[in-house]
Amino acid sequence: MTNHIDVTTLRDWLDEGKPVTVVDVRSADARAEWSIPGSIHVDAYAELKQGSPGPLAIESFAPDKPIVTVCNAGKMSEIAADALTERGLDARSLVGGMKAWSLAWNAARVFLIDAPAQVIQIRRTGKGCLSYLVTSGDEAVVIDPSVSADTYQELARRANARIKYVLETHIHADHLSRARQLATTTGAVLHLPAQQRVAFDFTPLANGDRITVGNATLTVLNTPGHTMESVSFVLEKAAVFTGDTLFINGVGRPDLHADADAARHRARLLYKSLQFIRQLDPHTVVLPAHTNKPTPFDGRAVAATIAETSSWLDEWLSSETAFVDRLVSRLPDTPPNFVKIVELNERGQLPIGDVTDLEAGANRCAVS
């Protein structure tokens, strides 16, 4: 009988640094899109599908560590775990596979110089979604929530803070927003950029608006391009939460829900938005809403200063025409699930039941 492990337990093991070997048995193509940080790859999927252990019959593993096998949905990994158990190894299969792992998260504190607030980055480790809890005194704000409401409530409780505001940088296309749910649960004020897209109540934000949390102030900066309503939030001179406008090594794609002409128009707007962001203090820390790599359980925030992003962004922004041509020529494949996710986010709804099928896969919001 196959031994199993659920996502929560594996997440806790990795977060605690418990010795464990995570073995990804998917094909190389499947693993290339997204994976569990620190996992090793044994391409046994084709053989496992035929009922054979393939390379797992001879692969060497540390005998003193438990082994967790992983596949797309948790079926082939059961065969893999059984094969390793027959070899006398302590092996178990991850229930739900990478689809279930999509909801796993870890956190890292963001170190800011002379900031009137503390920032925790919450990361969906496989999908690359990044959200933030900003606390100052006994008040907190959450930006771009992408995991369950109770996660942010618990982190705020540990910081002895009450969630006062929930903010979104834009209407997301690659993950289901938990903003409305979190605001309803906590009684926080829900702020979204001013737009006509969503069908629920919110308090709109305009360029230059200020949000006070404890001793800290967040200032709204309009940064259209990825979407027309996209904004960034500037925390004093310490940090800027850029949503999907600016990443650590790329920029937001301008083509979702847009034809070719509209995508080029958005790209021109994005060029101007990036120029505005680049004018911030060079020591300002850029905190995006996504990363294109699995986020390890290392406690190190995904972040870079304005100066560090300028090292590659200067070339991109050499001229508007060059920027637009470069951007539209490098657009990644359109996410297959984005239409349904956008529809739900515009309605402010979370589906009933399992959302892993809808949210599965890495995000594809960046161009680099």
Order of alpha helices (4+ residues) and beta strands (2+ residues): beta-alpha-beta-alpha-beta-alpha-beta-alpha-beta-alpha-beta-beta-beta-beta-alpha-beta-alpha-beta-beta-beta-beta-beta-beta-beta-alpha-beta-beta-alpha-alpha-alpha-alpha-beta
